[in-house]
Amino acid sequence: MQQKSNIKETLIGYSFLAPALILLTIFLIIPVCMVFYYAFTDYYLLTPDARQFIGFANFKRLFEDQLFIKSIWNTGKFVIWIIPVQLGAALGMALIINKKRKGNMFFKVAFFAPVVMSLVVISVLWLYLLNPNDGLINTLLSKVGIPVQPFLTSPKQAMYAIVFVSAWQGAGYQMLLFLGGMQNIPRGLYEAAEIDGFSKFQQFRYITLPLLKPTAIFVLLTTLISAFKLIVQPMVMTQGGPMNSTMTMVYYIYQTGFTDRLVGYSSSIALLFTTMIGIITIVQRKLVKEDEEV
């Protein structure tokens, strides 16, 4: 009797899990298996029945593809810049809001508002603001005697402009995470530090930063993974240009798969990209774990 009851409870449990498992299988497991298979074929979207198994030919072609190599460099450049810029802005905004003062609600709404907006809408908005001819940013710069800047039309400035827009849009979310971490720090520690004569900067250095470390690690991991998936901003604002200076790996996967219709080749890029992200995540987790044990 007891065994039948346990089996019934197990079946009920699996029935609750079934919808999620079905969706996971349809939209994740099956597509991943298809990508793994297509990566070793010459699958062309317009002639799906003519695909043939070609082994590692796609991967050999990758390392001879200069645009692919440049997309790796562009993605790495974006990641290196967005991490300190976005996290620094988020931490600064959290410090501003963490203090009790009038108008805090306004700042919370203002800082978080870009997060709830569509990335496409934000990209189009900044596309007009950064217009080199009649954009608002250049108009303001000219008022203070600064020459007109090309921004998105310059291979040297386009990626930095996208970094700024991305940080402006995403920092509000990280701000809330940092703010939650700060509010969990006991106020008694700051009061004791004030009695001992600690300055505000010393309180931030010796109390806030060490106790904020778990939150900072989580924010760093999530921001890093999101940064590698950059596609919307360059797609809308620059179409990967000028001179492919903003072509990222995810955008290149999209372009080869849907624009050039080279499904097999784009699948090999996606497989390599996923492997790279997995390795980076594992290494980062290992380093964080070792640091916590110390």
C-alpha positions in Angstrom: 0.0 0.0 0.0 2.8 2.3 0.9 4.6 1.5 -2.3 1.5 2.3 -4.4 1.2 5.6 -2.6 4.9 6.5 -3.3 4.4 5.6 -7.0 1.3 7.8 -7.2 3.1 10.7 -5.6 6.0 10.3 -8.0 3.7 10.3 -11.0 2.0 13.4 -9.7 5.3 15.1 -9.3 6.4 14.2 -12.9 3.0 15.4 -14.2 3.8 18.8 -12.8 7.2 18.7 -14.4 6.0 17.4 -17.8 5.0 20.8 -19.4 8.4 22.3 -18.5 10.3 19.2 -19.7 8.3 19.1 -23.0 9.1 22.8 -23.7 12.7 22.3 -22.7 13.0 19.3 -25.1 11.3 21.2 -28.0 13.1 24.5 -27.7 16.5 23.6 -26.2 17.5 19.9 -26.4 16.3 19.2 -29.9 17.7 22.5 -31.4 21.1 21.8 -29.7 21.2 18.3 -31.2 20.3 19.7 -34.7 23.0 22.3 -34.4 25.6 19.7 -33.5 24.6 17.6 -36.5 24.4 20.5 -39.0 27.8 21.7 -37.9 29.4 18.7 -39.7 27.3 19.1 -42.9 27.2 21.6 -45.9 23.5 22.3 -45.2 22.3 25.2 -47.4 18.9 26.5 -46.5 17.5 26.6 -50.0 18.5 23.0 -50.8 17.9 21.1 -47.6 17.7 17.7 -49.3 21.2 18.1 -50.9 23.1 18.4 -47.6 26.1 16.1 -47.1 28.3 15.1 -44.2 31.6 16.9 -44.6 33.3 16.3 -41.3 35.4 19.1 -39.9 35.5 21.1 -43.1 33.4 23.9 -41.6 35.6 24.2 -38.6 38.7 24.3 -40.8 37.1 27.1 -42.8 36.4 29.1 -39.6 40.0 29.6 -38.8 40.6 30.8 -42.4 37.7 33.2 -42.2 39.0 36.7 -41.4 35.5 38.1 -40.7 35.0 35.4 -38.1 38.3 36.1 -36.4 37.4 39.8 -36.4 34.0 39.0 -34.9 35.8 37.2 -32.0 38.1 40.3 -31.5 35.1 42.7 -31.6 33.2 40.5 -29.1 36.2 40.4 -26.7 36.6 44.1 -27.1 33.0 44.8 -26.1 33.2 42.4 -23.1 36.4 44.0 -21.8 34.9 47.5 -22.0 31.3 46.8 -20.9 32.2 45.0 -17.6 34.0 47.9 -15.9 31.8 50.6 -17.4 28.4 49.0 -16.7 29.3 47.6 -13.3 31.0 50.8 -12.3 27.9 52.8 -13.3 25.6 50.4 -11.5 27.6 50.5 -8.3 27.7 54.3 -8.4 23.9 54.6 -8.9 23.4 52.1 -6.1 25.5 54.2 -3.7 23.5 57.3 -4.7 20.1 55.6 -4.0 21.3 53.8 -0.9 21.4 57.0 1.1 18.1 58.3 2.5 17.3 61.6 0.9 14.4 63.3 -0.8 13.8 62.4 -4.4 15.2 58.9 -4.1 12.1 57.5 -5.8 12.7 59.7 -8.8 16.3 58.5 -9.2 15.2 54.8 -8.8 12.7 55.2 -11.6 15.0 57.2 -13.8 17.9 54.8 -13.4 15.8 51.7 -14.0 13.5 53.0 -16.8 15.9 52.0 -19.6 15.9 48.4 -18.5 12.2 47.9 -19.1 12.5 49.5 -22.6 13.0 47.4 -25.7 16.6 47.1 -26.9 15.4 47.8 -30.4 13.6 51.0 -29.3 16.7 52.2 -27.4 19.0 51.4 -30.3 16.8 53.4 -32.7 16.6 56.3 -30.2 20.4 56.5 -29.8 20.9 56.1 -33.5 19.1 59.4 -33.9 20.9 61.0 -30.9 24.3 60.0 -32.3 23.6 61.1 -35.8 26.8 62.9 -37.0 24.8 65.4 -39.1 21.9 66.6 -36.9 22.0 64.4 -33.8 21.4 66.0 -30.4 24.7 64.8 -29.0 26.7 66.5 -31.7 24.6 69.6 -31.4 25.4 69.9 -27.7 29.1 69.2 -28.3 29.3 72.0 -30.9 27.8 74.4 -28.3 30.8 73.9 -26.1 33.4 74.0 -29.0 33.9 70.3 -29.5 34.1 69.3 -33.2 31.4 67.1 -34.7 32.1 63.4 -33.9 31.3 60.5 -36.4 30.3 58.1 -33.6 28.6 55.2 -35.3 30.0 56.0 -38.7 33.6 55.7 -37.6 35.4 52.3 -37.3 37.3 53.6 -34.3 34.3 55.0 -32.4 31.4 52.7 -33.3 32.1 50.0 -30.8 32.7 52.4 -28.0 29.4 54.1 -28.8 27.7 50.7 -28.6 29.4 50.1 -25.2 28.1 53.3 -23.9 24.5 52.7 -25.1 24.6 49.1 -23.7 25.9 50.2 -20.3 23.3 53.0 -20.2 20.5 50.5 -20.9 21.6 47.6 -18.6 23.2 49.3 -15.6 19.8 49.9 -13.9 19.3 46.2 -13.4 22.7 45.6 -11.8 22.0 48.7 -9.7 19.0 47.0 -8.1 21.2 43.9 -7.3 23.9 46.0 -5.8 21.3 48.0 -3.8 19.8 44.8 -2.4 23.3 43.7 -1.3 24.0 47.0 0.3 20.7 47.1 2.2 21.5 43.7 3.7 24.7 45.0 5.3 24.0 45.7 9.0 23.9 49.4 9.8 25.7 48.7 13.1 28.9 48.1 11.2 28.8 51.6 9.8 27.9 53.2 13.1 30.9 51.4 14.8 33.2 52.5 12.0 32.1 56.2 12.5 32.8 55.9 16.2 36.3 54.6 15.3 36.8 57.6 13.0 36.5 55.9 9.6 35.9 58.3 6.7 33.1 57.5 4.2 35.7 56.2 1.7 37.2 53.9 4.4 33.7 52.6 5.2 33.1 51.9 1.6 36.5 50.2 1.2 36.6 48.1 4.4 32.9 47.4 4.9 30.8 47.8 1.8 33.1 46.3 -0.8 34.0 43.1 1.2 30.4 42.4 2.2 29.2 43.1 -1.3 31.5 40.5 -2.8 28.9 37.7 -3.2 26.5 40.1 -5.0 29.4 41.5 -7.1 30.4 38.0 -8.3 26.8 37.1 -9.3 26.5 40.4 -11.2 29.8 39.9 -12.9 28.9 36.4 -14.1 25.5 37.4 -15.5 26.9 40.6 -17.1 29.7 38.6 -18.7 27.4 36.0 -20.2 25.0 38.7 -21.5 27.9 40.7 -23.0 29.0 37.7 -25.1 25.5 37.5 -26.6 25.6 41.1 -28.1 23.5 41.3 -31.3 20.6 43.8 -31.2 22.6 47.0 -30.8 25.0 46.4 -33.7 22.2 44.9 -35.9 20.0 48.0 -35.5 22.6 50.8 -35.2 25.5 49.8 -37.5 24.6 46.5 -39.3 28.0 45.2 -38.2 29.8 48.2 -39.8 31.5 50.4 -40.5 34.1 48.1 -42.0 32.8 45.2 -39.8 34.1 47.0 -36.7 31.0 46.0 -34.7 30.4 42.5 -36.2 30.1 40.3 -33.2 30.0 36.5 -33.0 26.3 36.1 -32.4 25.5 38.6 -35.2 27.8 36.7 -37.5 26.0 33.5 -36.7 22.7 35.2 -37.6 24.1 36.7 -40.8 25.6 33.4 -42.1 22.6 31.4 -41.1 19.7 33.6 -42.1 21.1 36.1 -44.6 23.7 33.9 -46.4 21.5 30.8 -45.6 24.7 28.7 -44.8 23.1 26.7 -42.0 25.9 24.2 -41.7 28.6 26.9 -41.5 26.6 29.0 -39.0 25.9 25.9 -36.9 29.7 25.3 -36.6 30.2 28.9 -35.5 27.3 28.5 -32.9 28.9 25.2 -31.6 32.3 26.8 -31.2 30.7 29.9 -29.6 28.8 27.7 -27.1 32.0 25.8 -26.3 33.9 29.0 -25.7 31.2 30.4 -23.3 31.1 27.0 -21.5 34.9 27.0 -20.9 34.9 30.7 -19.8 32.0 30.0 -17.3 33.7 26.9 -15.9 37.1 28.6 -15.4 35.4 31.6 -13.8 33.4 29.5 -11.4 36.5 27.6 -10.5 38.4 30.8 -9.8 35.6 32.2 -7.7 35.3 28.9 -5.8 39.0 28.8 -5.0 38.9 32.5 -3.9 36.0 31.7 -1.5 37.8 28.8 0.0 40.9 30.9 0.6 
